[in-house]
Amino acid sequence: MQTITLPVAELRTALAGLGKVIPKRISLAILGQVRVRRHDSGLIDLTVTDLDRFATYSMNHRSHAEPATLLVPFGDLNNVAKSCGSTDVIELVPIDKNAISIRFPVGGQSAEHHCESAPPGEFPLLPEILGTSIAVGEPLRSAIHEALECVSADPTRLVLNGAFIDVRDDSAHYVVGTDGRHLFSSNSFSLPLQESVLIPEHKFLGWKGFQQDGEWKLRAKPAKDDGPPCFEIASDHWRFLSQSIDSRFPDWKAILPSHSAYNTTISINPEAVDEVMMAVQRLPLGDNKLQTIGLDVADNAFRLLGRSRPELPWTKIDIQEAGTTGPDVTIFLDRRMLLKALRFGLTRIQIIDPMSPLRFSLAGRQMIVMPLRMNGDPNAATTPPPDTAAPTTNNNPPPSAEQPTPPPMQTNTPTLAQTRPSGANGSSTPTAQTATSKEETKSSLEAALVQIEAIKSGFRESINGLTKLGDHIRQSMREQKTSEKEIQSVRQTLRSLQGVRI
């Protein structure tokens, strides 16, 4: 008889990882099956697939019997394993080619759960990857994880959906990840790979059970006539095999600013990173979508800027554990980018100007981040308006070197009409009249801009309200799904108990 025994404690560990690959919506019945195979040596492994990826867990448990292969529905096997104790043992017994029985102990006796199966030959074949595996040391593994955190989730930009191991430069190999708004790269690797590898982002790669399962080993297969490129990452118990992205990765080095272009540098004490991250998280932020935060360098001091509403002055937090060099500058970015860079340990910040990409770096790792374009003069934004003056709305486009910001309406600077002599009859000269007309036109345009920005603010508040409402609806849907799963689990347990044979 081709009975296969599985210890529940190790089976639960396997099912936790296999569930990361099983599709949520099963379009083909075979994709919901777990292939349980016993080899000649007694080794037992469990494999699942979604056609693009395969995950295999090799158990420590050995069963010295004839080789056997069975297909078991993942949901049925998972529910039975949850209902058993950690010291119990489950038996898989084939009934016929389309049915299987899961035997498990109940109250010192044996119970059976019958479920549909499929012939083992219908399970998809795993791609064969030949060649020697390369060891993935901790620096390379960390670089892959950090790059995967920076990739895009946009399915229309598939080439940006993975971490790129770039071996095109013989002098230095890189690990790169980008979503178009920020880019992470890590160098100083020398890998025995013949071609670059693009590793798609997948939740299994970030699963703690896989990360903590010993040293990783990588094998890759380039694209050929018989199939797309693929790769395999193996650990002590796990083997994750996936198709790679068959597309040319962009020339990412071409977009990097020159190192000599950076003018201002901020160096944060590595021992104070946790304190800086706490300060960043506590700053008031009004726009939940962009989470705008400012980095201000002035008078050889570094401070963080944040505000809950556009019309309020900036809240400033001085960072004492940071040194600065270079000219004063204020730049704005997404707070999540800043927190990610600090979490990666990138404590050196280099700035070109308020509108150019800024660079976070440490040793051979770097993250290039696009800044946010702020409405209004960044330097003026760091200084709140006096209480006696009318509220200033920072809604004008950022000034350039050729077009400085015009002075406020309350300025005491003489106008062009005041500096021109009047005519003999006391009336203004044509030049003065022209200047007055331009000032009136200019005031009208400024008033129109203020009105436009007020309308835009109203739209933003409406969008924020809709976003919060959507969050509440999604939370309710998640709670409903959780309740349905619990009810389904109870029903499945009752069906199992109904099928008990004594």
C-alpha positions as CSV (number, residue, x, y, z in Angstrom):
1,M,0.0,0.0,0.0
2,Q,1.3,3.5,-0.9
3,T,0.6,5.0,2.5
4,I,2.6,8.1,3.4
5,T,2.9,9.2,7.0
6,L,3.5,12.9,7.9
7,P,4.3,14.3,11.4
8,V,1.9,17.2,12.1
9,A,4.5,19.5,13.7
10,E,6.7,19.5,10.5
11,L,3.7,19.4,8.2
12,R,2.4,22.7,9.7
13,T,5.8,24.4,8.9
14,A,5.6,23.1,5.3
15,L,2.0,24.2,4.8
16,A,2.7,27.7,6.1
17,G,5.2,28.2,3.3
18,L,3.3,26.3,0.6
19,G,0.4,28.6,1.2
20,K,2.4,31.5,0.0
21,V,2.5,30.0,-3.5
22,I,-1.0,28.4,-3.7
23,P,-3.1,30.8,-5.8
24,K,-5.9,32.5,-3.9
25,R,-8.3,32.0,-6.8
26,I,-7.7,28.5,-8.3
27,S,-8.5,28.5,-12.0
28,L,-7.3,24.9,-12.5
29,A,-8.1,22.2,-10.0
30,I,-4.6,20.8,-10.2
31,L,-3.2,24.1,-8.8
32,G,-5.0,23.4,-5.5
33,Q,-3.2,20.1,-5.0
34,V,-0.1,19.3,-3.0
35,R,2.2,16.7,-4.5
36,V,3.5,14.5,-1.7
37,R,6.3,12.3,-2.8
38,R,8.4,9.7,-1.1
39,H,11.8,8.9,-2.7
40,D,13.8,5.7,-2.7
41,S,16.0,7.1,0.1
42,G,12.9,7.6,2.3
43,L,13.0,11.4,1.9
44,I,9.5,13.0,1.7
45,D,8.9,16.3,0.0
46,L,5.8,18.4,-0.6
47,T,5.4,20.6,-3.7
48,V,2.9,23.2,-4.9
49,T,2.7,25.4,-8.0
50,D,0.8,28.3,-9.6
51,L,2.4,27.3,-13.0
52,D,4.9,30.2,-12.8
53,R,6.5,29.3,-9.5
54,F,7.1,26.0,-7.6
55,A,7.8,25.7,-3.9
56,T,9.1,22.4,-2.4
57,Y,9.7,21.5,1.2
58,S,11.9,18.5,2.1
59,M,11.0,17.0,5.5
60,N,13.4,15.8,8.2
61,H,11.1,12.8,8.7
62,R,12.1,9.7,6.8
63,S,9.8,6.8,5.9
64,H,11.6,3.8,4.6
65,A,9.1,2.2,2.2
66,E,8.6,1.9,-1.5
67,P,8.5,5.2,-3.5
68,A,5.1,6.8,-3.8
69,T,3.5,9.9,-5.1
70,L,0.1,11.3,-4.0
71,L,-1.9,14.5,-4.7
72,V,-3.8,15.9,-1.8
73,P,-6.0,19.1,-1.8
74,F,-4.2,21.8,0.1
75,G,-7.3,23.1,1.8
76,D,-8.3,19.6,3.2
77,L,-4.7,18.8,4.3
78,N,-4.4,22.2,6.0
79,N,-7.7,21.9,7.9
80,V,-6.9,18.4,9.1
81,A,-3.4,19.5,10.3
82,K,-4.9,22.4,12.2
83,S,-7.3,20.1,14.1
84,C,-4.6,17.8,15.2
85,G,-2.1,18.0,18.0
86,S,1.6,18.9,17.4
87,T,2.7,15.3,18.3
88,D,0.2,13.6,16.1
89,V,0.9,11.8,12.8
90,I,-1.2,11.9,9.7
91,E,-1.5,9.1,7.1
92,L,-2.3,9.6,3.4
93,V,-4.0,6.5,2.0
94,P,-5.0,6.4,-1.7
95,I,-8.5,5.1,-2.3
96,D,-8.5,5.2,-6.1
97,K,-7.0,7.5,-8.8
98,N,-9.5,10.3,-8.0
99,A,-9.8,10.0,-4.2
100,I,-7.6,9.9,-1.2
101,S,-8.2,9.4,2.6
102,I,-6.5,11.5,5.3
103,R,-6.3,9.5,8.5
104,F,-5.7,11.3,11.8
105,P,-6.1,10.5,15.5
106,V,-9.2,11.6,17.4
107,G,-9.5,10.8,21.1
108,G,-7.1,7.9,20.9
109,Q,-8.8,6.5,17.9
110,S,-8.4,6.9,14.1
111,A,-10.7,9.1,11.9
112,E,-10.7,9.5,8.2
113,H,-11.4,12.4,5.9
114,H,-12.1,11.5,2.3
115,C,-11.3,14.1,-0.4
116,E,-11.0,14.3,-4.2
117,S,-7.6,13.8,-5.7
118,A,-6.0,13.5,-9.2
119,P,-3.5,11.2,-10.9
120,P,0.1,12.2,-10.0
121,G,1.0,12.4,-13.7
122,E,-1.3,15.5,-14.1
123,F,0.9,17.6,-11.8
124,P,3.0,20.1,-13.8
125,L,6.6,19.3,-14.4
126,L,9.3,21.3,-12.7
127,P,11.7,23.1,-15.0
128,E,15.1,21.6,-15.0
129,I,18.0,23.9,-14.1
130,L,21.4,22.4,-14.6
131,G,24.7,23.8,-13.4
132,T,26.4,24.5,-10.1
133,S,24.6,26.6,-7.4
134,I,26.3,29.7,-6.1
135,A,26.3,30.5,-2.4
136,V,24.2,33.6,-1.5
137,G,26.0,35.1,1.4
138,E,24.3,37.5,3.9
139,P,25.4,40.7,2.1
140,L,24.0,39.5,-1.2
141,R,20.8,38.2,0.4
142,S,20.3,41.5,2.2
143,A,20.9,43.4,-1.0
144,I,18.3,41.3,-2.8
145,H,15.7,41.9,0.0
146,E,16.4,45.6,0.0
147,A,16.1,45.8,-3.8
148,L,12.8,43.9,-3.8
149,E,11.4,46.5,-1.3
150,C,12.1,49.2,-4.0
151,V,10.6,47.5,-7.0
152,S,7.3,48.5,-8.8
153,A,4.0,46.7,-8.3
154,D,2.6,48.0,-11.6
155,P,1.9,45.0,-13.9
156,T,2.2,47.2,-17.0
157,R,5.9,47.8,-16.1
158,L,6.9,44.2,-15.7
159,V,10.6,44.7,-16.0
160,L,10.6,46.9,-12.9
161,N,8.8,44.2,-10.8
162,G,11.9,42.4,-9.7
163,A,15.4,42.7,-8.3
164,F,18.1,42.8,-11.0
165,I,21.4,41.0,-10.4
166,D,23.5,42.9,-12.9
167,V,26.7,41.1,-14.0
168,R,27.3,43.1,-17.3
169,D,30.2,45.0,-15.7
170,D,33.1,42.6,-15.1
171,S,34.7,45.0,-12.6
172,A,31.7,45.0,-10.3
173,H,28.4,43.2,-10.0
174,Y,25.3,45.0,-8.7
175,V,21.9,44.3,-7.2
176,V,19.3,46.9,-8.4
177,G,15.7,47.6,-7.7
178,T,13.5,50.5,-8.8
179,D,9.9,51.6,-9.3
180,G,10.7,54.8,-11.3
181,R,10.4,57.1,-8.3
182,H,13.4,55.7,-6.3
183,L,16.2,53.4,-7.1
184,F,18.3,51.1,-4.9
185,S,21.7,49.6,-5.9
186,S,24.4,47.7,-4.1
187,N,27.7,46.8,-5.6
188,S,31.0,45.2,-4.6
189,F,29.9,41.7,-5.6
190,S,31.8,39.2,-7.7
191,L,29.4,36.4,-8.7
192,P,30.1,33.3,-10.9
193,L,27.1,34.1,-13.1
194,Q,27.4,34.1,-16.9
195,E,24.3,36.2,-17.4
196,S,22.3,38.7,-15.3
197,V,19.2,37.5,-13.4
198,L,16.0,39.3,-12.8
199,I,14.3,38.0,-9.7
200,P,10.5,38.8,-9.6
201,E,9.1,40.0,-6.3
202,H,7.1,37.4,-4.4
203,K,5.9,37.2,-0.9
204,F,7.5,33.8,-0.4
205,L,11.0,35.4,-0.8
206,G,10.2,37.7,2.1
207,W,8.6,35.1,4.3
208,K,10.5,34.8,7.6
209,G,10.4,30.9,7.5
210,F,12.3,30.9,4.2
211,Q,14.8,33.7,5.3
212,Q,15.7,31.8,8.5
213,D,16.1,28.4,6.9
214,G,19.9,28.4,6.5
215,E,22.1,29.6,3.7
216,W,20.7,30.3,0.3
217,K,22.0,28.9,-2.9
218,L,21.2,30.3,-6.4
219,R,21.0,28.7,-9.8
220,A,19.8,30.4,-13.0
221,K,18.9,29.3,-16.5
222,P,19.0,31.8,-19.3
223,A,16.2,32.1,-21.9
224,K,16.3,29.5,-24.6
225,D,14.2,28.2,-27.4
226,D,12.6,25.6,-25.1
227,G,11.5,28.1,-22.5
228,P,11.8,31.4,-20.7
229,P,14.6,32.2,-18.2
230,C,14.2,30.8,-14.7
231,F,16.0,30.6,-11.4
232,E,16.1,28.5,-8.3
233,I,16.8,29.6,-4.7
234,A,17.3,26.7,-2.3
235,S,17.8,26.6,1.5
236,D,18.2,23.8,4.0
237,H,14.6,22.6,3.6
238,W,13.1,24.8,0.9
239,R,13.4,25.0,-2.9
240,F,11.8,28.0,-4.7
241,L,11.8,27.8,-8.5
242,S,10.4,30.5,-10.6
243,Q,10.3,32.0,-14.1
244,S,12.4,35.1,-14.4
245,I,11.3,38.2,-16.3
246,D,12.2,37.9,-19.9
247,S,12.9,41.5,-20.7
248,R,15.9,43.8,-20.9
249,F,16.4,45.8,-17.7
250,P,16.9,49.6,-18.3
251,D,20.4,51.2,-18.3
252,W,20.0,52.3,-14.7
253,K,23.5,53.8,-14.5
254,A,22.7,56.4,-17.2
255,I,20.2,58.2,-14.9
256,L,22.5,58.5,-11.9
257,P,23.7,62.0,-11.1
258,S,27.4,62.6,-11.1
259,H,29.0,62.4,-7.7
260,S,30.6,65.8,-8.2
261,A,27.1,67.3,-8.8
262,Y,26.1,67.0,-5.1
263,N,26.6,70.2,-3.2
264,T,25.2,69.6,0.3
265,T,25.9,66.6,2.5
266,I,24.1,65.5,5.7
267,S,25.8,62.8,7.8
268,I,23.6,61.2,10.5
269,N,25.2,59.5,13.4
270,P,24.5,55.7,12.9
271,E,23.9,55.3,16.6
272,A,21.1,57.9,16.5
273,V,19.2,56.4,13.5
274,D,16.4,55.0,15.7
275,E,15.9,58.4,17.3
276,V,15.7,60.2,13.9
277,M,13.2,57.6,12.6
278,M,11.1,58.2,15.6
279,A,11.2,61.9,15.0
280,V,10.2,61.4,11.3
281,Q,7.3,59.2,12.3
282,R,6.0,61.8,14.9
283,L,6.0,64.8,12.5
284,P,2.6,66.0,11.6
285,L,1.6,65.2,8.0
286,G,-1.6,66.2,6.3
287,D,-1.4,64.5,2.9
288,N,-1.8,60.8,3.5
289,K,-0.9,60.0,-0.1
290,L,2.4,61.8,-0.5
291,Q,3.4,62.1,3.2
292,T,5.5,65.2,2.4
293,I,8.4,65.8,4.8
294,G,11.2,68.4,4.4
295,L,14.9,68.3,4.9
296,D,16.3,71.7,5.8
297,V,20.0,72.6,6.0
298,A,20.6,76.1,7.2
299,D,23.5,77.7,9.2
300,N,25.3,74.3,9.4
301,A,22.3,72.8,11.1
302,F,19.9,70.0,10.0
303,R,16.2,70.0,10.8
304,L,13.1,68.1,9.7
305,L,10.0,69.9,8.5
306,G,6.4,68.8,8.7
307,R,2.9,70.3,8.8
308,S,-0.6,68.9,9.0
309,R,-2.2,71.5,6.7
310,P,-0.8,73.7,3.9
311,E,-1.8,77.0,5.5
312,L,-0.1,76.2,8.8
313,P,3.6,77.0,9.5
314,W,6.2,74.2,9.3
315,T,6.9,72.3,12.5
316,K,10.7,72.1,12.8
317,I,12.7,69.4,14.6
318,D,16.4,70.0,15.0
319,I,18.5,66.9,14.6
320,Q,21.5,67.3,16.8
321,E,23.2,64.0,15.9
322,A,23.9,65.1,12.3
323,G,26.6,67.1,10.6
324,T,26.3,69.2,7.5
325,T,28.6,70.6,4.8
326,G,27.8,72.7,1.8
327,P,25.3,75.5,1.0
328,D,21.9,75.9,2.7
329,V,19.1,74.0,1.0
330,T,15.6,72.8,1.6
331,I,14.2,69.7,-0.2
332,F,11.0,67.8,0.2
333,L,10.3,64.1,-0.3
334,D,8.0,61.2,0.6
335,R,8.4,60.3,4.3
336,R,8.3,56.6,3.4
337,M,11.3,57.0,1.3
338,L,13.2,58.6,4.1
339,L,12.2,55.9,6.6
340,K,13.2,53.2,4.2
341,A,16.6,54.7,3.6
342,L,17.3,55.0,7.3
343,R,16.0,51.5,7.9
344,F,18.5,50.3,5.3
345,G,21.3,52.1,7.3
346,L,21.9,54.7,4.6
347,T,22.9,57.6,6.8
348,R,24.7,59.9,4.3
349,I,22.3,62.2,2.5
350,Q,23.6,64.2,-0.5
351,I,21.6,67.0,-2.2
352,I,22.1,68.9,-5.5
353,D,19.2,71.3,-5.3
354,P,15.5,71.3,-4.3
355,M,14.4,69.8,-7.6
356,S,17.1,67.2,-8.4
357,P,17.3,63.6,-7.1
358,L,18.9,63.2,-3.7
359,R,21.2,60.3,-2.7
360,F,21.2,58.2,0.4
361,S,24.3,56.1,0.7
362,L,26.6,54.0,2.9
363,A,29.7,52.1,1.6
364,G,28.7,50.4,-1.7
365,R,24.9,50.8,-1.2
366,Q,22.8,53.8,-2.3
367,M,19.2,54.8,-2.9
368,I,18.4,57.6,-5.3
369,V,15.1,59.3,-4.5
370,M,13.1,61.8,-6.6
371,P,12.0,64.9,-4.5
372,L,8.5,66.3,-4.3
373,R,7.8,69.5,-6.0
374,M,6.5,72.0,-3.5
375,N,4.2,74.9,-4.3
376,G,5.9,78.1,-3.2
377,D,9.5,79.1,-2.3
378,P,11.1,76.3,-0.3
379,N,13.2,78.8,1.6
380,A,10.2,81.0,2.4
381,A,8.2,77.9,3.4
382,T,10.6,77.2,6.3
383,T,9.8,80.6,7.8
384,P,6.2,81.0,9.0
385,P,4.5,84.3,8.2
386,P,4.2,86.9,11.0
387,D,0.9,86.9,13.0
388,T,0.1,90.4,12.0
389,A,0.4,89.8,8.2
390,A,-2.3,88.3,6.1
391,P,-2.0,84.5,5.6
392,T,0.4,83.8,2.8
393,T,-0.6,80.9,0.6
394,N,2.5,79.0,-0.8
395,N,0.9,78.1,-4.1
396,N,3.2,79.8,-6.6
397,P,5.6,77.6,-8.7
398,P,9.1,77.2,-7.3
399,P,11.3,80.1,-8.3
400,S,14.2,79.6,-10.7
401,A,17.5,81.6,-11.0
402,E,16.1,83.7,-13.9
403,Q,12.7,84.4,-12.2
404,P,13.0,85.1,-8.5
405,T,9.9,85.1,-6.3
406,P,8.1,88.4,-6.5
407,P,7.9,90.3,-3.2
408,P,4.7,90.2,-1.1
409,M,1.9,92.7,-1.5
410,Q,2.8,94.5,1.8
411,T,6.3,95.4,0.7
412,N,7.5,98.9,1.2
413,T,9.7,98.8,-1.9
414,P,8.8,101.8,-4.1
415,T,6.9,100.9,-7.2
416,L,7.9,101.9,-10.7
417,A,5.2,104.6,-10.7
418,Q,6.7,106.1,-7.5
419,T,10.2,106.3,-9.0
420,R,9.1,108.1,-12.2
421,P,8.5,111.9,-12.3
422,S,4.9,113.1,-12.8
423,G,3.8,115.3,-15.7
424,A,3.4,119.0,-15.5
425,N,-0.3,118.8,-14.8
426,G,0.3,116.3,-11.9
427,S,-0.9,113.3,-13.9
428,S,1.1,110.2,-14.3
429,T,3.3,109.8,-17.3
430,P,2.5,107.1,-19.9
431,T,5.3,104.9,-18.4
432,A,3.8,105.2,-14.9
433,Q,0.4,104.3,-16.3
434,T,1.8,101.3,-18.0
435,A,3.5,100.2,-14.8
436,T,0.2,100.6,-12.9
437,S,-1.7,98.6,-15.5
438,K,0.9,95.8,-15.2
439,E,0.6,95.8,-11.4
440,E,-3.2,95.5,-11.6
441,T,-2.9,92.7,-14.2
442,K,-0.3,91.0,-12.0
443,S,-2.6,91.3,-8.9
444,S,-5.5,89.8,-10.8
445,L,-3.4,86.9,-11.9
446,E,-2.2,86.3,-8.4
447,A,-5.8,86.4,-7.1
448,A,-6.8,83.9,-9.8
449,L,-3.9,81.6,-8.8
450,V,-5.0,81.8,-5.1
451,Q,-8.6,80.9,-6.2
452,I,-7.4,77.9,-8.2
453,E,-5.3,76.6,-5.3
454,A,-8.3,77.0,-3.0
455,I,-10.4,74.9,-5.4
456,K,-7.6,72.3,-5.6
457,S,-7.4,72.2,-1.8
458,G,-11.2,71.4,-1.7
459,F,-10.7,68.5,-4.1
460,R,-7.8,67.2,-2.1
461,E,-9.9,67.2,1.1
462,S,-12.6,65.3,-0.8
463,I,-10.2,62.7,-2.1
464,N,-8.8,62.2,1.4
465,G,-12.3,61.6,2.7
466,L,-13.0,59.1,-0.1
467,T,-9.7,57.4,0.7
468,K,-10.6,57.0,4.4
469,L,-14.0,55.7,3.5
470,G,-12.4,53.2,1.1
471,D,-10.1,52.0,4.0
472,H,-13.1,51.4,6.2
473,I,-14.9,49.4,3.5
474,R,-11.8,47.3,2.9
475,Q,-11.4,46.7,6.6
476,S,-15.1,45.6,6.8
477,M,-14.5,43.2,3.9
478,R,-11.4,41.7,5.5
479,E,-13.4,41.1,8.7
480,Q,-16.2,39.5,6.7
481,K,-13.7,37.2,4.9
482,T,-12.2,36.2,8.2
483,S,-15.6,35.3,9.6
484,E,-16.4,33.3,6.6
485,K,-13.1,31.4,6.8
486,E,-13.8,30.6,10.5
487,I,-17.3,29.4,9.7
488,Q,-15.9,27.3,6.8
489,S,-13.3,25.8,9.2
490,V,-15.9,24.8,11.7
491,R,-18.0,23.3,8.9
492,Q,-15.0,21.3,7.7
493,T,-14.3,20.0,11.2
494,L,-17.9,18.9,11.6
495,R,-17.7,17.1,8.2
496,S,-14.5,15.4,9.4
497,L,-16.2,14.3,12.6
498,Q,-19.2,13.0,10.7
499,G,-16.9,10.8,8.7
500,V,-15.3,9.2,11.7
501,R,-15.2,5.4,11.5
502,I,-14.5,3.5,14.7
